[in-house]
């Protein structure tokens, strides 16, 4: 939903939590500063986030284009800004696998090459995102890949944390 949307004077508006691009980080959703927005119930139903959707940003700095994370439903009835895409998957594709795919070098290059760019700023759209093609392994193989990558990422994050502690 777009900030500043005009409603008729007699419209009944309800306040909902609202995620912005700033809330969607590379590996997590930053919920330290969630704003609210007043919308009609009908608009709220259209723009509510659902658990297990991949949130992706529409634009910003080129290196952050298409950054995303899995929404786990941390805030009930939360809406999202029109500059944040909420991507749903079907039963053949685990959203966590899609999250890893969209952070891969191939996906990052695709988003960069297909983006509309100005000086260090870039944007994409839902049509371009939906055109991104990649191989989808069988579901059980996706789960194995997810577990392997989560383990390796955990090891890397632990090593980074230890080095950061030494630096501090």
Order of alpha helices (4+ residues) and beta strands (2+ residues): beta-beta-alpha-beta-beta-beta-beta-beta-alpha-alpha-beta-beta-alpha-alpha
